[in-house]
Amino acid sequence: MTERDTIVTGSLILCGAPLPAVRMHRQAALGGWPERAVLLEPLDAGRLGQAGALLSRPGLEVIPALPAPADGEAEMAVYSLPGLRALTPPLPLLGELFPGLTQRDRRTVELLSPEALRQCLGDLPAPLHLWIDLPGAELSILTAFEAAGLLERASTIRLRCGAEPYFEQGVDAAALRDWLRERLFEVSLEADQDPDWTEVAASQDLAARAQAALLAELEELRGIAGVQAQQMEAVQQEGDQLRSELQALRDVAESQAAEIEARTVELASSQEQHTAAQASLAELRDAAARQNAEIEVRGARLTDLNEQLAARGTELTTLRQELEASQSRARDLQGQMAERDMQLVELEESSEQLIRQSEDMATRLEAQDAALAERNAQLEEQNAEIQVRGTRIQGFEAQLAEQTRQLEEQNAEIEARGARINELQSQLGARDQRMAEAQAELAQLRETVQAQTEKLDAQTAEIEARGTKIGNLQEQLGTRDQRMAELRAELTQLRETVQAQAGKLDAQTAEIEARGTKIGNLQEQLGTRDQRMAELRAELTQLRETVQAKTRQLEEQNAEIEVRGAKIEEARQQIARQDRAQVEASEAYRQLQQKLDQTQADQALQMRMQVMHKVDVDELRARYEQSEARRRQQEELLLKLTPRLAQAAEQLRHLQLPAMPDLPVEPEAPKQIAKPARKAAAKAKTKSKTRKPRKGEQA
């Protein structure tokens, strides 16, 4: 690392100083050195060995502590393998992997909680990169970064981890890969440099994160749709309640109208009886006066009565003609009333049809709600499929933008349709007004017909009374003497009857006045009910507008859902094609990965065999040196014994003793020297054959 390194934007957090080769490899992947770098390393440069050179870099911020779930202290062990240090005890597998590994030093280090870590780091320019080189503590460090809110900001994560757990509380590379994928990272494992120590490289999975954001937005839209459905249900319930109240008011109004009509008939009948009684009383008084006058002038009265009889006959004929004309007009009025009744029935049928249409609309809304729920279930299934294929979702963002534009156009169309519906509602209000006018005109016609009928009844009663009176007068003229006594008796009786009828008329007049007061009160109540019915009609109109708006909105949502379903189906087919291609590529990649794994296993086995051969060679070299030392000692001893043996042989010859055979001095030395070498080679060969393979050497 030099000061001429390229400076790139962003920040870098290092947990543990990496070895120079690892550091240069990672730096090349970043394209340079970030503008801010923070090293979390509790050891000094002297205890780090080759990795300690990083501490001398200018501008590097060093924090002598390590991230942890809570503040505190821990014991860190430093091992003889370069760059190997850990906070937890090693597992036996580490000793099998590195024979002769020893602990060189042990230090107490400080631990920082996520809150303290966030305060120490401060502001970090984006993008953020994380490097972790502390075996056995990778998961706890990542957890601390996640609690501090730094993991979700990290663009890339690089760490060296064992292919298998080598320390207590540690995890292997596969477990770390799964853990990071759950946090929406794309993870790859690199084991090119050393198959036992895997380089885990992770970067943000933008597609998965965009998919998670889309899923969150979809859940929010579902919540809004649920709220709207609840609101619509509340509106429907309120509409049903208003309909029931309106029907109750209609029933009350009809019953009150029937009661008013009955009371009106009773009042008219009472008035007719009162008028008839007064007319009868006046006629009786006139008759009594005429009878008194007729007693004095009977002859003249008879002539007058005959003349009056002729005149009455003429009048009777005229009245009958007028009665027939009145009856004809009454029939015409009844025909008009029948036509008005038919129009009123048609208006009521149209109003009932509108109510049925609103009920049908409510039924359609319920069916559309069920369809919407079914569509939501289908969308959930489709979202599950989309979640599996999250890496392909980016290609549909442009389609989503186009759909958003289409939704805006549909909203504009909805507003235009709303204006049209408002016009139709105004036309419906005008129609209701015309119906009210027709009802008022019908009531007026009924009153006119009632008045004409009452008038005709009065005229008929008067004609019948006059006819009866004429008959009585004729009979009285025939029997004038007898009738005079009877008339006097009748006069007395009539006076008593008139007095009784006068009392009855006074009582009926009081009762009629009381009924008039009651009718006035009922009319006031009817006016109040009419006002309430007008308010309910306005609320019903507003409710219809709301229901129609909700219906249009649901129809548009259904259309949008169908369009999205078609696009999703097309996308699904495209994803299926891509999946088939991916399966083929995955199969090829799997075969290559198997070959690579086999090659790596063979390479690891060769490396271990080389280590074993090196150990055997070192042992053979030591034994060879020992045998060489013994050989030199034997040669020196032989050199010392050779003169003595020569002297002894000479002395034996002088003593004339049988000479001893010459000792094979020179040939024996190689045998004594070669024998330990063959024995060492045989021993090494036997050891190599009987040696058990270590863990990881089995291909």
Buried (B, 14 or more C-beta within 10 A) or exposed (E): BEEEEEEBEBBBBBBBBBBBEBBEBBBEEBEEBBEBBBBBBBBEBEBBBEBBBBBEBEEBBBBEBBBBEEBEEBEBBBBEBEBBBBBBEBBEBBEEBBEEBEBEEEBEBBBBBBEBBBEBBEEBEEBBBBBBBBBBBBBBBBBBBBBBEBBEBBBBBBBBBBBBBBBEEBBBBBBBBEBBBEBBBBBEBEBEEEBBBBBBBBBBBBBBBBBBEBBEEBEEEEEEBEEBBEEBEEBBEEBEEBBEBBEEBEEBBEEBEEEBEEBBEEBBEBBBBBBBBEBBBEBBBEBBEBBEEBEEEEEEBEEEBEEBBEEBEEEBEEBEEEBEEBEEEBEEBBEBBEEBEEBBEEBEEBBEEBBEEBEEBBEBBEEBBEBBEEBBEEBEEBBEEBBEBBBBBEEBEEBEEEBEEEBEEBEEEBEEBBEEBEEEBEEBEEBBEEBBEBBEEBEEBBEEBBEBBBEBBBBBBBBEBBEEEBEEBEEBBEEBEEBBEEBEEBBEEBEEBBEEBEEEBEEBEEEBEEBEEEBEEBEEEBEEBEEBBEEBBEBBBEBBBBBBBBBBBBEBBBEBBEEBBEBBEEBBEBBEEBBEEBEEEEEEEEEEEEEEEEEBBEEBBEBBEEEBEEBBEEBBEEBBEEBEEEBEEBBEEBEEEEEEBEEEBEEEEEEEEEEEEEEEEEEEBEEBBEEBBEEBBEBBEEEEEEEEEBEBBEE
